[in-house]
Amino acid sequence: MADGPRMTLQTMLVLQVLLSDPAQRRYGLELCEKTCQHPGTVYPILARLEREFGWLERHEEAPADHLAEGRRARHYYLLTDEGAVKARAALDRAERSRALR
């Protein structure tokens, strides 16, 4: 297993939003809106960051919160402490690499 995900532009955008306030839980469609990416791009990135690398924790919204609004439950994503450190380092490396090109 690699130290981190392949740092595509899309992955970098997702990580930048998550790192803008690492203590804030974000739901998937919010990340889609903030990164201007499609769900088919963002959700696989979130799944890899959670399952393969352990950088994210995912929590499902409580039924009382979404049923009152008549919508499906949201899954909220939060960087782990270690994930935040590794994400910052990966972004720094990727940005330095892009600057050298």
C-alpha positions as CSV (number, residue, x, y, z in Angstrom):
1,M,0.0,0.0,0.0
2,A,1.3,3.5,-0.8
3,D,1.7,6.2,1.8
4,G,-1.1,8.1,0.3
5,P,-3.5,8.5,-2.7
6,R,-2.4,9.5,-6.1
7,M,-2.5,13.3,-6.0
8,T,-4.7,14.1,-8.9
9,L,-6.1,17.6,-9.2
10,Q,-9.5,16.3,-8.0
11,T,-7.9,14.7,-4.9
12,M,-6.0,17.8,-4.1
13,L,-9.2,19.9,-4.3
14,V,-11.1,17.5,-1.9
15,L,-8.2,17.6,0.5
16,Q,-7.9,21.4,0.3
17,V,-11.6,21.8,1.3
18,L,-11.2,19.2,4.1
19,L,-8.1,20.9,5.4
20,S,-9.6,24.4,5.3
21,D,-11.3,23.5,8.6
22,P,-10.1,20.0,9.6
23,A,-12.5,19.9,12.6
24,Q,-15.6,20.5,10.5
25,R,-17.6,17.5,9.3
26,R,-18.5,17.8,5.6
27,Y,-21.0,15.8,3.7
28,G,-20.4,14.5,0.2
29,L,-22.6,16.8,-1.9
30,E,-21.1,19.8,0.0
31,L,-17.7,18.7,-1.1
32,C,-19.0,18.3,-4.6
33,E,-20.2,21.9,-4.6
34,K,-17.1,23.3,-3.0
35,T,-14.8,21.6,-5.4
36,C,-17.0,21.9,-8.5
37,Q,-16.6,18.2,-9.1
38,H,-19.2,15.6,-9.9
39,P,-20.3,13.0,-7.2
40,G,-18.9,10.3,-9.4
41,T,-15.5,11.9,-8.9
42,V,-15.7,12.9,-5.3
43,Y,-17.3,9.8,-3.7
44,P,-14.6,7.4,-4.9
45,I,-11.9,9.8,-3.6
46,L,-13.6,9.9,-0.2
47,A,-13.9,6.1,-0.2
48,R,-10.2,5.6,-0.9
49,L,-9.2,8.2,1.7
50,E,-11.4,6.4,4.3
51,R,-10.9,2.7,3.4
52,E,-7.4,2.4,1.9
53,F,-5.6,5.2,3.7
54,G,-7.5,5.7,7.0
55,W,-7.3,9.5,6.6
56,L,-11.1,10.0,7.0
57,E,-13.8,8.9,9.4
58,R,-17.3,8.6,8.0
59,H,-20.5,9.0,10.2
60,E,-24.1,8.7,9.1
61,E,-26.4,11.4,10.2
62,A,-29.0,10.5,12.9
63,P,-32.5,9.7,11.6
64,A,-34.0,12.6,13.6
65,D,-31.9,15.1,11.7
66,H,-32.8,14.0,8.1
67,L,-36.3,12.6,8.5
68,A,-37.6,15.9,9.8
69,E,-36.3,17.5,6.6
70,G,-37.7,14.7,4.4
71,R,-34.4,13.7,2.9
72,R,-32.0,10.8,2.9
73,A,-29.3,10.5,5.5
74,R,-26.1,12.3,4.9
75,H,-22.7,10.7,5.4
76,Y,-20.3,13.1,7.1
77,Y,-16.6,13.0,6.6
78,L,-14.0,14.2,9.0
79,L,-10.2,14.0,8.7
80,T,-8.5,12.0,11.4
81,D,-5.7,13.7,13.3
82,E,-3.2,11.6,11.5
83,G,-5.1,12.0,8.2
84,A,-4.8,15.8,8.5
85,V,-1.1,15.6,9.0
86,K,-0.6,13.2,6.1
87,A,-2.9,15.2,3.8
88,R,-1.0,18.4,4.5
89,A,2.3,16.7,3.7
90,A,0.9,15.1,0.6
91,L,-0.5,18.4,-0.7
92,D,2.8,20.1,0.1
93,R,4.7,17.5,-1.9
94,A,2.3,17.7,-4.8
95,E,2.4,21.4,-4.9
96,R,6.3,21.4,-4.8
97,S,6.3,18.9,-7.6
98,R,4.0,20.9,-9.8
99,A,6.1,24.0,-9.2
100,L,9.2,22.2,-10.4
101,R,7.6,21.4,-13.7
